[in-house]
């Protein structure tokens, strides 16, 4: 894997464990998964279009950085 300098919208890769049965991808720790964040914090309220567009722009920025 090529080295990627830090980007605010890309999870940092730290390493990998290849010892069976614990083959693992190691990344920086987050407070929760994306699914938990989307379901818990956003489930019962409508997001303004400006927030939805900001999330989309941030995701696109991270993907652009990786490619």
N, C-alpha and C positions, 0 to 999 in steps of 0.2 A: 504494500500500500504506500502510495506516495505521501510525503509529508504535506500537511495542509496547515498553513498558519491560521491562527485563531480567527474566527468570524462569529459575531454575536448571535447568528441564527443557525449555527452548525454545532451539533453535539461533539465534544472533543473526544477523539479516540485515544485511549491510553495504552492499550496492549491487548494481548490475547493469551489465553491459557489453552494449551493443546494436550494436556494430560487427561486421559480418559479416566473416569467417566465425566469429568468436569470441564469439558470443552466449553470455553466462554469467551465472549467479546467483552472487553473491559472499557468502559467509558466514564466520563465524569458523572457524578451523582446528581440527580434532580430530585426535587421535592415530591414529585408524583409523575405518573406516566401522562402522555398527551391525552390518552383516552379518559383517564380520571379527571384531568383538568377540564376537558371539554364537557364531560357529563356532569360533574359535580358543580363546578363554578358557573357554568353557562346554561344548564338545563332549563331553569325556570324563568329565564328572562330573554327578551329579544335583544340582540346586539344591534346597535346603530350601523347603518351601511358603512360609515367611515371606519368603524372598528373592524368590520369584516374585510374591507379593502386593505386595511393596515396589516392584518394577519396574512392575507394573500401576498402582499408585497414583501413581507418579511420572509415568508416561505420561498418565494421566487428568488429573493436575494441570496438566501442560503444555497439554493440549488444552483444558481448561476456561479457562485463562488466555487462549488465543487466541480463544475464542468469547465 
